[in-house]
Amino acid sequence: MFDFFRKHMRLLQFALVVLIVPSFVFLGVQGYRGLGEGAKQSVAKVAGQSITQAEWDEAHREQVERVRRQNPTIDPKLFDSPEARQQTLEVLIRQRVMLVTAEQLHLGTTDDRLQRLFATDPQFAAVRNPDGSVNKELLAAHGMSSDMFARRLRQDLSVNQVLLGVSGTGFVSAGAADQALDAYFQQREVVLQRFDAAIDAARVHPTDADLEAYYNDPAHAAQFQAPEQASIEYVVLDLDAMGQQVAINEEDLARYYTENAARYTTPEERRASHILIAADKALPAAERAKAKAKAEALLAEITTHPERFAELAKANSHDPGSAVKGGDLDFFGRGAMVKPFEDVAYGLKVGDTSGVVETDFGYHIIRVTDKRGGDKRSFDSVRPEIEAEVRRQLAQQKFSETAADFTNLVYEQSDSLKPAIDKYKLVLKTAQGVTRRPALGATGPLASPKFLDALFANDALRNKRNTNAVETAANQLVSGRVVQYEAAHALPLADVKETVRARVVSVQAAALAQAEGKARLAALQQAPQTDMGIEPRRISRLQMQELGKATTLAVLGVDPKKLPAFVGIDLGADGYAVAKVQKVIGRDPVVADAAQARNQYEQAWADAETQAYFGALKVRLKVQVDAKATAKATASESAADGR
């Protein structure tokens, strides 16, 4: 029992976030009725109730924060797009539809069901104390009280009932499922002949006139353009720049070492063995007294024969995880055990055995077998990391104090970056060939779309002014200016002649392969009994990646009632293929588990019915999305991100 909780505590705490919190992320403390308080701009309506711009913004912020907590390394730019915000709105609408429907259908969750679920469902183990009560400290760490948690859980259970009647009762007859699966996983015997453009490329010799015609074709102009680009100079205000300017003395470092001594001390750990005589604190007093008497009898035996501790633990301990190891709990730190157990274990010397120790689990006899840790690293050994930490903290403070002034300075004196360089002792950086989109492999500010958008804004290009200070990373502001600008322009044919030649060869080779393939197809259709001299093969949808989507779908699209049949397949730049479909065969043998395939089909059918039901609910509740308001909101957000 102790082994399990000690080893899996972090996992269980994480489960609280992953399994419980996300399901409430869009609902808020007071439910949907209180969400719109103080907000005016409506972006959508459900049953006449508005979803406001403020709600949408808050829901998106919560969604971003939740994902970033679970994936700290994820790129925040993934959430900046209009598509990401639109997805948040769709989820918000779905939650609102479910809430309104649950209320209209009078769906609720009784106190008894709520308590039973909380007490028995494994997903809530993270927030259950040993006595079955709510772990208030863990909830508080996630910004929830026990009452808030109960309300949200009750609301979530009620909402789930809306779709459960549809999703949980999906049914497809075995005959219908098998018929659909037979068609989907069907194989066809095919003779396939390819005419590869790559092979014909050696036979193609375009003339200079061909190259000029391709180059001058307006449809190909974009292929031979040099993109607009600029030579720029820029400065970066960040923690590194601020860190170079802060002064650190030995007294500061020594004080930091003293104030944070615990950080440089290895946490002390104890290793102990124990014997547990289980007796839940809810048991009658007589039963607990009986358990205590048994523990005292075992203690007396251990006092007389201390060498029998492991033997007695194996025979008598009610903790199955440690009993098989003679009671050994391995090393544990403070906070891993319940407090009465921990207090005694950390109060004993190595080799000492406790008296009978009472906890909520019952009665324990504890023997400390080893200890480790508790050593403090010397100041000299940790001085470099202390200096780095102190410098970082001072740099953070200086950055916070400087950021607003830097922003104002590069704006107010926009004809040069020198005032900012002189005042903040920054380094002037330069870059050539900068384009509107980050170059492959770009790093730092040059990889920031926001900074590049600011550089290529009309005012920065036309007047060669400083850009506004752009936040390109946490604790990093950048301002730049365009020194020289070159608009997009067509490259001379002489400069791109070999590229043009390669494109023309590809086009002409593909045309040659397609002409040969079409001629072959016509000949076979005139003489269908012709032996193609190619070994037939079997094709199914499961081979789509191997053969390509065009080939697979063309073969499977042939009418099975008119076999054998010929079909030509245009492979674009790759050439052409001719297929002779000879016969239909049963399912691809890769689909070995017919029962699993049928279950998946039934689940897909149930999902489709659920989506249809949800669509009907949206119609019934007259869901309306204000396209102009949402478009304006996403555009405003994008503009704000680009400032």
C-alpha positions as CSV (number, residue, x, y, z in Angstrom):
1,M,0.0,0.0,0.0
2,F,2.7,2.5,1.0
3,D,4.9,1.3,-1.9
4,F,2.2,2.1,-4.4
5,F,1.4,5.6,-3.2
6,R,5.1,6.5,-2.8
7,K,6.0,5.3,-6.3
8,H,3.0,6.6,-8.1
9,M,2.2,9.9,-6.4
10,R,3.5,12.1,-9.2
11,L,1.6,10.0,-11.8
12,L,-1.6,10.3,-9.8
13,Q,-1.2,14.0,-9.5
14,F,-0.7,14.3,-13.2
15,A,-3.8,12.3,-13.7
16,L,-5.8,15.1,-12.0
17,V,-4.8,17.5,-14.6
18,V,-5.2,15.2,-17.6
19,L,-8.4,13.4,-16.7
20,I,-10.4,15.8,-14.7
21,V,-9.5,19.4,-15.2
22,P,-9.7,19.5,-19.0
23,S,-13.3,18.5,-19.1
24,F,-14.2,21.6,-17.2
25,V,-11.8,24.0,-18.9
26,F,-14.5,25.9,-20.8
27,L,-17.3,25.9,-18.2
28,G,-16.1,28.2,-15.4
29,V,-17.1,28.2,-11.8
30,Q,-20.7,29.3,-12.1
31,G,-21.6,27.4,-15.3
32,Y,-22.7,28.9,-18.5
33,R,-25.2,31.4,-17.0
34,G,-22.4,33.5,-15.5
35,L,-20.0,33.4,-18.3
36,G,-21.2,36.5,-20.1
37,E,-21.3,38.8,-17.2
38,G,-19.7,42.1,-18.1
39,A,-19.1,41.2,-21.7
40,K,-21.1,42.7,-24.6
41,Q,-19.9,41.7,-28.0
42,S,-21.7,38.5,-29.1
43,V,-20.0,36.2,-31.5
44,A,-22.5,33.3,-31.4
45,K,-25.9,32.4,-29.9
46,V,-27.3,29.1,-28.6
47,A,-31.0,29.0,-27.8
48,G,-30.9,32.8,-27.8
49,Q,-28.1,33.0,-25.2
50,S,-25.0,34.8,-26.4
51,I,-21.4,33.6,-26.4
52,T,-19.5,36.7,-26.0
53,Q,-16.1,37.8,-27.3
54,A,-14.8,37.9,-23.7
55,E,-15.9,34.3,-23.2
56,W,-14.2,33.2,-26.4
57,D,-11.0,35.0,-25.5
58,E,-11.0,33.5,-22.0
59,A,-11.8,30.0,-23.3
60,H,-8.9,30.2,-25.8
61,R,-6.5,31.5,-23.2
62,E,-7.5,28.6,-20.9
63,Q,-7.1,26.1,-23.7
64,V,-3.6,27.4,-24.5
65,E,-2.5,27.4,-20.9
66,R,-3.8,23.8,-20.4
67,V,-2.0,22.5,-23.4
68,R,1.2,24.4,-22.4
69,R,1.1,22.9,-18.9
70,Q,0.9,19.4,-20.3
71,N,3.4,20.1,-23.1
72,P,5.9,22.8,-21.9
73,T,8.0,22.6,-25.0
74,I,5.1,23.1,-27.5
75,D,5.4,26.1,-29.8
76,P,3.0,28.9,-28.7
77,K,2.7,30.0,-32.4
78,L,0.5,27.0,-33.0
79,F,-2.3,28.7,-31.2
80,D,-2.0,32.1,-32.9
81,S,-3.8,31.1,-36.1
82,P,-7.5,32.0,-36.9
83,E,-8.0,28.2,-37.3
84,A,-7.0,27.5,-33.7
85,R,-9.3,30.2,-32.4
86,Q,-12.2,29.0,-34.5
87,Q,-11.7,25.5,-33.1
88,T,-11.9,26.9,-29.6
89,L,-15.2,28.6,-30.5
90,E,-16.6,25.3,-31.9
91,V,-15.8,23.6,-28.6
92,L,-17.4,26.4,-26.7
93,I,-20.5,26.1,-28.8
94,R,-20.6,22.4,-28.3
95,Q,-20.3,22.8,-24.5
96,R,-23.1,25.3,-24.5
97,V,-25.4,23.1,-26.6
98,M,-24.8,20.2,-24.2
99,L,-25.5,22.4,-21.1
100,V,-28.7,23.8,-22.5
101,T,-29.9,20.4,-23.7
102,A,-29.1,18.8,-20.3
103,E,-31.1,21.5,-18.6
104,Q,-34.1,21.1,-21.0
105,L,-34.1,17.3,-20.6
106,H,-33.8,17.7,-16.8
107,L,-30.7,15.5,-16.7
108,G,-28.9,15.6,-13.4
109,T,-26.6,13.7,-11.1
110,T,-27.7,12.7,-7.6
111,D,-25.5,13.2,-4.6
112,D,-25.4,9.4,-4.1
113,R,-24.2,8.8,-7.7
114,L,-21.7,11.6,-7.4
115,Q,-20.2,10.2,-4.2
116,R,-20.2,6.7,-5.5
117,L,-18.4,7.6,-8.6
118,F,-15.8,9.7,-6.8
119,A,-15.2,6.9,-4.3
120,T,-14.8,4.1,-6.8
121,D,-13.6,5.5,-10.2
122,P,-9.8,5.0,-10.5
123,Q,-9.5,8.3,-12.4
124,F,-10.2,10.2,-9.2
125,A,-7.6,8.3,-7.1
126,A,-5.3,11.4,-7.3
127,V,-7.7,13.6,-5.4
128,R,-9.0,11.0,-2.8
129,N,-7.5,10.9,0.6
130,P,-7.1,7.4,2.2
131,D,-10.3,8.0,4.1
132,G,-12.2,8.8,0.9
133,S,-12.4,12.5,1.4
134,V,-11.3,15.1,-1.2
135,N,-7.6,16.1,-1.2
136,K,-8.2,19.8,-0.8
137,E,-4.5,20.8,-1.0
138,L,-4.1,19.1,-4.4
139,L,-7.3,20.8,-5.7
140,A,-6.1,24.1,-4.4
141,A,-2.9,23.7,-6.3
142,H,-5.1,23.7,-9.5
143,G,-7.2,26.6,-8.4
144,M,-10.2,24.7,-7.2
145,S,-12.1,24.3,-4.0
146,S,-13.8,21.0,-3.1
147,D,-17.2,22.7,-3.7
148,M,-16.1,23.9,-7.1
149,F,-14.8,20.5,-8.0
150,A,-18.1,18.8,-7.0
151,R,-20.1,21.3,-9.0
152,R,-18.0,20.8,-12.1
153,L,-18.0,17.1,-11.8
154,R,-21.8,17.0,-11.4
155,Q,-22.2,19.3,-14.4
156,D,-19.8,17.2,-16.5
157,L,-21.7,14.0,-15.6
158,S,-25.0,15.6,-16.5
159,V,-23.7,16.8,-19.8
160,N,-22.3,13.4,-20.7
161,Q,-25.8,12.0,-20.5
162,V,-27.0,14.1,-23.5
163,L,-25.1,12.1,-26.1
164,L,-24.7,8.9,-24.2
165,G,-28.1,7.6,-25.2
166,V,-27.0,7.9,-28.9
167,S,-23.3,7.0,-28.7
168,G,-23.8,4.2,-26.3
169,T,-26.6,2.4,-28.3
170,G,-25.1,2.4,-31.8
171,F,-26.0,-0.8,-33.6
172,V,-25.3,-2.2,-37.0
173,S,-26.4,-5.7,-38.0
174,A,-23.7,-8.2,-38.7
175,G,-24.8,-8.6,-42.3
176,A,-24.7,-4.9,-43.0
177,A,-21.3,-4.5,-41.3
178,D,-19.8,-7.5,-43.2
179,Q,-21.2,-6.2,-46.5
180,A,-19.6,-2.8,-45.9
181,L,-16.3,-4.2,-44.7
182,D,-16.2,-6.6,-47.6
183,A,-16.5,-3.7,-50.0
184,Y,-14.0,-1.6,-48.2
185,F,-11.3,-4.2,-47.8
186,Q,-11.9,-5.9,-51.1
187,Q,-9.0,-7.0,-53.2
188,R,-8.8,-7.0,-57.0
189,E,-6.5,-9.0,-59.2
190,V,-4.8,-6.5,-61.6
191,V,-2.2,-6.5,-64.3
192,L,-0.5,-3.1,-64.0
193,Q,1.8,-1.5,-66.5
194,R,3.6,1.8,-65.7
195,F,5.0,4.3,-68.2
196,D,7.5,6.3,-66.0
197,A,8.4,9.8,-67.0
198,A,11.8,9.4,-65.4
199,I,12.7,6.7,-67.9
200,D,11.6,8.9,-70.9
201,A,13.5,11.9,-69.6
202,A,16.7,10.6,-71.3
203,R,14.8,10.7,-74.7
204,V,13.8,14.4,-74.3
205,H,16.1,17.1,-75.7
206,P,14.3,20.5,-75.5
207,T,15.4,23.3,-77.8
208,D,16.3,26.9,-76.7
209,A,12.9,27.9,-78.2
210,D,11.2,25.4,-75.8
211,L,13.1,26.9,-72.9
212,E,12.1,30.5,-73.8
213,A,8.5,29.5,-74.3
214,Y,8.3,27.9,-70.9
215,Y,10.2,30.8,-69.2
216,N,8.0,33.4,-70.9
217,D,4.7,31.7,-70.1
218,P,2.9,33.9,-67.5
219,A,1.8,30.7,-65.7
220,H,5.4,29.9,-64.9
221,A,6.6,33.4,-64.0
222,A,6.5,32.8,-60.2
223,Q,8.9,29.8,-60.5
224,F,11.7,32.1,-61.6
225,Q,11.3,35.1,-59.4
226,A,13.7,36.3,-56.7
227,P,11.7,37.0,-53.6
228,E,11.7,40.5,-52.1
229,Q,14.5,40.8,-49.6
230,A,16.2,43.3,-47.3
231,S,19.4,44.0,-45.6
232,I,18.6,44.9,-42.0
233,E,20.2,46.0,-38.7
234,Y,18.6,45.2,-35.4
235,V,19.1,45.2,-31.6
236,V,18.0,42.7,-29.0
237,L,17.0,43.6,-25.5
238,D,16.9,40.4,-23.5
239,L,18.2,38.8,-20.2
240,D,21.6,38.2,-21.8
241,A,22.0,41.8,-22.6
242,M,20.8,42.9,-19.2
243,G,22.9,40.3,-17.5
244,Q,26.1,41.9,-18.9
245,Q,25.2,45.1,-17.2
246,V,24.4,44.0,-13.6
247,A,27.0,44.2,-10.9
248,I,27.4,41.3,-8.5
249,N,29.5,41.3,-5.4
250,E,30.6,38.4,-3.1
251,E,28.3,39.6,-0.3
252,D,25.2,39.1,-2.5
253,L,26.4,35.6,-3.5
254,A,27.1,34.6,0.1
255,R,23.7,35.9,1.3
256,Y,22.0,34.0,-1.5
257,Y,23.8,30.8,-0.5
258,T,22.7,31.2,3.1
259,E,19.1,32.1,2.3
260,N,18.8,29.1,-0.1
261,A,20.8,26.6,1.9
262,A,18.1,23.9,1.3
263,R,18.7,24.0,-2.5
264,Y,22.3,23.0,-2.0
265,T,21.6,20.3,0.5
266,T,20.9,16.8,-0.7
267,P,17.4,15.8,0.8
268,E,17.7,13.3,3.6
269,E,16.1,10.0,2.9
270,R,15.5,7.1,5.2
271,R,15.2,3.4,4.5
272,A,12.9,1.5,6.7
273,S,11.0,-1.8,7.1
274,H,7.6,-2.0,8.7
275,I,4.9,-4.4,9.8
276,L,1.4,-3.2,9.3
277,I,-1.6,-4.6,11.1
278,A,-4.4,-3.0,9.1
279,A,-7.2,-1.2,10.9
280,D,-9.1,1.5,9.2
281,K,-9.9,4.4,11.5
282,A,-13.6,4.0,10.6
283,L,-13.7,0.5,12.3
284,P,-15.3,0.1,15.6
285,A,-13.1,0.7,18.6
286,A,-13.1,-3.0,19.6
287,E,-11.8,-4.1,16.3
288,R,-9.0,-1.4,16.3
289,A,-8.1,-2.5,19.9
290,K,-7.8,-6.1,18.7
291,A,-5.5,-5.0,15.8
292,K,-3.4,-2.9,18.2
293,A,-3.1,-5.9,20.6
294,K,-1.8,-8.0,17.8
295,A,0.8,-5.3,16.9
296,E,1.9,-5.1,20.5
297,A,2.4,-8.9,20.6
298,L,4.5,-8.8,17.5
299,L,6.5,-5.9,19.0
300,A,7.2,-8.0,22.1
301,E,8.4,-10.9,19.9
302,I,10.7,-8.6,17.9
303,T,12.1,-7.1,21.2
304,T,13.0,-10.6,22.3
305,H,14.2,-11.8,18.9
306,P,15.1,-8.7,16.8
307,E,16.6,-10.9,14.1
308,R,13.1,-12.2,13.2
309,F,11.7,-8.8,12.0
310,A,11.8,-9.8,8.3
311,E,10.3,-13.2,9.0
312,L,7.5,-11.8,11.1
313,A,6.8,-9.1,8.5
314,K,6.4,-11.7,5.7
315,A,4.0,-13.7,7.9
316,N,2.0,-11.0,9.4
317,S,2.2,-7.6,7.6
318,H,-1.0,-6.5,5.8
319,D,1.0,-4.3,3.3
320,P,1.4,-6.8,0.4
321,G,3.9,-4.6,-1.4
322,S,6.5,-4.7,1.3
323,A,5.6,-7.9,3.2
324,V,7.1,-10.1,0.5
325,K,10.4,-8.2,1.0
326,G,10.5,-8.6,4.7
327,G,8.7,-5.3,5.3
328,D,11.3,-3.3,3.3
329,L,10.0,0.0,2.0
330,D,13.3,1.1,0.3
331,F,14.4,4.7,0.6
332,F,11.8,7.5,0.9
333,G,12.0,11.2,1.5
334,R,9.9,13.5,3.6
335,G,6.3,13.8,2.4
336,A,6.2,10.3,1.0
337,M,4.6,8.7,4.0
338,V,1.7,9.8,6.3
339,K,2.9,12.2,9.0
340,P,2.8,9.9,12.1
341,F,4.8,7.3,10.2
342,E,7.3,9.9,8.9
343,D,7.8,11.5,12.2
344,V,8.7,8.3,13.9
345,A,10.9,7.1,11.0
346,Y,12.9,10.3,10.9
347,G,13.2,10.3,14.7
348,L,14.9,6.9,14.9
349,K,18.6,6.1,14.5
350,V,19.7,3.5,12.0
351,G,19.1,0.1,13.5
352,D,16.4,1.3,16.0
353,T,12.9,-0.2,16.1
354,S,9.9,1.9,17.0
355,G,7.0,1.1,19.3
356,V,3.5,0.6,17.9
357,V,2.7,3.6,15.7
358,E,-0.9,4.4,14.9
359,T,-2.0,5.9,11.5
360,D,-5.2,6.0,9.6
361,F,-4.2,2.7,8.0
362,G,-3.7,0.8,11.3
363,Y,-0.8,0.0,13.5
364,H,2.9,-0.2,12.4
365,I,6.2,-1.4,13.8
366,I,9.0,0.5,12.1
367,R,12.7,-0.3,11.9
368,V,15.1,2.2,10.3
369,T,17.7,0.2,8.3
370,D,19.7,3.0,6.5
371,K,19.8,6.7,5.7
372,R,21.4,8.8,3.0
373,G,21.6,12.5,1.9
374,G,21.5,15.5,4.1
375,D,24.9,16.7,2.9
376,K,25.4,20.3,2.1
377,R,27.5,21.4,-0.9
378,S,30.2,23.9,-0.2
379,F,29.9,27.6,-1.3
380,D,32.9,27.3,-3.6
381,S,31.5,24.3,-5.4
382,V,28.1,26.0,-6.1
383,R,29.4,29.6,-6.6
384,P,29.2,29.5,-10.4
385,E,25.6,28.4,-10.5
386,I,24.7,30.9,-7.7
387,E,26.3,33.7,-9.7
388,A,24.4,32.6,-12.8
389,E,21.1,32.5,-10.9
390,V,21.7,35.9,-9.1
391,R,22.7,37.4,-12.5
392,R,19.5,36.0,-14.1
393,Q,17.3,37.4,-11.3
394,L,18.9,40.8,-11.5
395,A,18.7,40.8,-15.3
396,Q,15.0,39.9,-15.1
397,Q,14.4,42.8,-12.7
398,K,16.4,45.2,-15.0
399,F,14.6,43.9,-18.1
400,S,11.2,44.6,-16.5
401,E,12.3,48.1,-15.5
402,T,13.8,48.7,-19.0
403,A,11.3,47.2,-21.4
404,A,8.8,50.0,-21.5
405,D,11.6,52.7,-21.9
406,F,13.2,50.7,-24.7
407,T,9.8,50.4,-26.5
408,N,9.2,54.2,-26.2
409,L,12.8,55.0,-27.3
410,V,12.9,53.0,-30.5
411,Y,9.5,54.5,-31.4
412,E,10.1,58.1,-30.5
413,Q,13.6,58.2,-32.1
414,S,12.7,56.0,-35.0
415,D,15.3,57.2,-37.5
416,S,18.1,55.3,-35.8
417,L,18.8,52.5,-33.4
418,K,21.9,54.3,-32.0
419,P,20.1,56.0,-29.1
420,A,18.9,52.5,-27.8
421,I,22.4,51.1,-28.4
422,D,24.1,53.8,-26.4
423,K,21.6,53.9,-23.6
424,Y,21.3,50.2,-23.0
425,K,24.7,49.1,-24.2
426,L,23.3,46.8,-26.8
427,V,25.1,45.2,-29.7
428,L,24.1,46.2,-33.3
429,K,23.4,43.1,-35.3
430,T,23.0,42.8,-39.1
431,A,21.5,40.4,-41.6
432,Q,21.3,40.2,-45.4
433,G,18.9,38.5,-47.7
434,V,16.0,38.7,-45.1
435,T,12.6,37.7,-46.5
436,R,9.1,38.0,-45.3
437,R,9.1,34.4,-44.1
438,P,11.7,32.8,-41.9
439,A,14.5,31.1,-43.8
440,L,15.1,27.4,-43.4
441,G,17.1,26.9,-40.3
442,A,16.7,30.5,-39.1
443,T,17.0,31.1,-35.3
444,G,16.4,33.8,-32.8
445,P,14.5,37.0,-33.9
446,L,15.0,36.1,-37.6
447,A,12.8,33.1,-37.1
448,S,10.0,35.2,-35.7
449,P,7.1,35.9,-38.1
450,K,6.1,38.9,-35.9
451,F,9.4,40.6,-36.3
452,L,9.6,39.9,-40.1
453,D,6.1,41.2,-40.5
454,A,7.1,44.4,-38.7
455,L,10.2,44.8,-40.9
456,F,8.2,44.4,-44.1
457,A,5.4,46.7,-43.0
458,N,4.8,49.7,-45.3
459,D,6.2,52.3,-42.9
460,A,9.4,50.4,-42.2
461,L,10.0,49.8,-45.9
462,R,9.0,53.2,-47.2
463,N,10.5,55.5,-44.5
464,K,13.3,53.2,-43.3
465,R,12.0,53.7,-39.7
466,N,12.7,51.5,-36.7
467,T,10.1,48.8,-36.2
468,N,8.1,48.9,-32.9
469,A,9.6,46.8,-30.2
470,V,8.5,43.2,-31.0
471,E,8.4,40.4,-28.4
472,T,10.0,37.5,-30.2
473,A,10.4,35.3,-27.2
474,A,9.9,35.4,-23.4
475,N,11.9,38.3,-22.0
476,Q,13.1,39.4,-25.4
477,L,12.3,42.6,-27.3
478,V,13.7,43.3,-30.7
479,S,13.6,46.4,-32.9
480,G,15.1,46.6,-36.4
481,R,15.3,48.8,-39.5
482,V,15.6,48.1,-43.2
483,V,18.9,49.4,-44.5
484,Q,18.4,48.3,-48.1
485,Y,15.4,46.8,-49.8
486,E,15.1,44.9,-53.1
487,A,11.6,44.2,-54.5
488,A,10.6,40.8,-55.9
489,H,11.8,40.5,-59.5
490,A,12.1,38.1,-62.4
491,L,15.5,36.4,-62.7
492,P,17.1,36.6,-66.2
493,L,16.7,33.5,-68.2
494,A,20.5,33.1,-68.4
495,D,20.6,32.8,-64.6
496,V,17.9,30.1,-64.3
497,K,18.4,28.4,-67.7
498,E,19.3,25.0,-66.1
499,T,16.3,25.2,-63.8
500,V,14.1,25.9,-66.7
501,R,15.6,23.1,-68.7
502,A,14.9,20.6,-65.8
503,R,11.3,21.8,-65.7
504,V,10.8,21.5,-69.4
505,V,12.4,18.0,-69.5
506,S,10.1,16.9,-66.7
507,V,7.0,18.2,-68.5
508,Q,8.0,16.8,-71.9
509,A,8.9,13.4,-70.4
510,A,5.6,13.2,-68.6
511,A,3.8,14.1,-71.8
512,L,5.7,11.4,-73.7
513,A,4.9,8.8,-71.0
514,Q,1.3,9.7,-71.0
515,A,1.1,9.5,-74.8
516,E,2.6,6.1,-74.8
517,G,0.3,5.0,-72.0
518,K,-2.8,6.2,-73.7
519,A,-1.8,4.5,-76.9
520,R,-1.2,1.2,-75.0
521,L,-4.7,1.6,-73.4
522,A,-6.4,2.2,-76.7
523,A,-4.7,-0.9,-78.2
524,L,-5.7,-3.1,-75.3
525,Q,-9.3,-1.9,-75.5
526,Q,-9.3,-2.9,-79.2
527,A,-7.8,-6.3,-78.4
528,P,-8.8,-7.2,-74.9
529,Q,-7.4,-10.7,-75.1
530,T,-3.9,-9.5,-75.6
531,D,-1.4,-11.0,-73.1
532,M,0.3,-8.0,-71.4
533,G,3.1,-10.3,-70.4
534,I,3.0,-9.0,-66.8
535,E,2.4,-11.1,-63.6
536,P,-1.0,-10.1,-62.1
537,R,-1.0,-8.7,-58.5
538,R,-3.6,-8.0,-55.9
539,I,-4.6,-4.5,-55.0
540,S,-6.6,-3.2,-52.0
541,R,-7.1,0.0,-50.1
542,L,-4.5,-1.2,-47.5
543,Q,-1.9,-0.8,-50.2
544,M,-2.7,2.8,-51.0
545,Q,0.5,4.2,-49.6
546,E,2.6,1.7,-51.6
547,L,0.8,2.1,-55.0
548,G,-0.4,5.7,-54.6
549,K,-3.9,7.0,-54.1
550,A,-4.6,7.6,-57.8
551,T,-3.8,4.1,-58.9
552,T,-5.6,2.3,-56.0
553,L,-8.8,4.3,-56.3
554,A,-8.9,4.0,-60.1
555,V,-8.6,0.2,-59.9
556,L,-11.2,-0.1,-57.1
557,G,-13.5,2.3,-59.0
558,V,-13.9,-0.1,-62.0
559,D,-17.4,-1.6,-62.2
560,P,-17.0,-5.2,-60.9
561,K,-19.9,-6.3,-63.2
562,K,-17.9,-5.5,-66.3
563,L,-14.7,-7.4,-65.8
564,P,-12.2,-7.8,-67.2
565,A,-11.8,-4.0,-67.8
566,F,-9.0,-1.6,-68.7
567,V,-8.4,1.8,-67.1
568,G,-5.8,4.5,-67.7
569,I,-4.4,6.4,-64.8
570,D,-2.8,9.8,-65.2
571,L,0.1,10.0,-62.7
572,G,0.9,13.6,-63.5
573,A,4.6,14.4,-63.5
574,D,5.3,10.7,-62.8
575,G,3.8,9.5,-66.1
576,Y,0.9,7.1,-66.8
577,A,-0.3,3.7,-65.8
578,V,-2.5,1.1,-67.6
579,A,-4.4,-1.4,-65.4
580,K,-6.3,-4.5,-66.5
581,V,-8.7,-5.4,-63.7
582,Q,-9.3,-9.1,-64.0
583,K,-11.4,-10.2,-61.0
584,V,-12.7,-9.4,-57.6
585,I,-11.2,-11.3,-54.6
586,G,-12.3,-11.3,-50.9
587,R,-11.0,-9.2,-48.1
588,D,-7.3,-8.4,-47.8
589,P,-5.8,-11.0,-45.5
590,V,-4.1,-8.2,-43.5
591,V,-7.5,-7.7,-41.9
592,A,-7.1,-10.8,-39.7
593,D,-9.4,-9.9,-36.9
594,A,-12.9,-9.7,-38.4
595,A,-14.6,-9.1,-35.0
596,Q,-12.4,-6.1,-34.3
597,A,-13.1,-4.7,-37.8
598,R,-16.8,-5.1,-37.2
599,N,-16.5,-3.4,-33.8
600,Q,-14.6,-0.5,-35.3
601,Y,-17.3,-0.2,-38.1
602,E,-20.0,-0.2,-35.4
603,Q,-18.2,2.5,-33.5
604,A,-17.8,4.6,-36.6
605,W,-21.5,4.2,-37.3
606,A,-22.3,5.3,-33.7
607,D,-20.0,8.3,-34.0
608,A,-21.8,9.3,-37.2
609,E,-25.1,9.0,-35.5
610,T,-23.8,11.0,-32.6
611,Q,-22.6,13.8,-34.9
612,A,-25.9,13.8,-36.7
613,Y,-27.8,14.1,-33.4
614,F,-25.5,16.9,-32.3
615,G,-26.2,18.6,-35.6
616,A,-29.9,18.3,-35.0
617,L,-29.5,19.8,-31.5
618,K,-27.7,22.8,-33.1
619,V,-30.7,23.3,-35.5
620,R,-33.2,22.9,-32.7
621,L,-31.4,25.3,-30.4
622,K,-31.0,27.7,-33.3
623,V,-27.2,28.0,-33.1
624,Q,-26.0,31.1,-34.9
625,V,-22.4,32.2,-35.5
626,D,-21.8,35.9,-36.4
627,A,-19.4,35.4,-39.3
628,K,-18.5,39.1,-39.4
629,A,-17.8,39.3,-35.6
630,T,-15.7,36.2,-35.6
631,A,-13.8,37.3,-38.7
632,K,-13.2,40.7,-37.2
633,A,-12.1,39.1,-33.9
634,T,-9.6,36.7,-35.5
635,A,-8.3,39.5,-37.7
636,S,-7.8,41.8,-34.7
637,E,-6.0,39.0,-32.8
638,S,-3.7,38.4,-35.7
639,A,-3.0,42.1,-36.0
640,A,-2.3,42.3,-32.3
641,D,0.1,39.4,-32.6
642,G,1.9,41.1,-35.4
643,R,2.5,44.4,-33.5
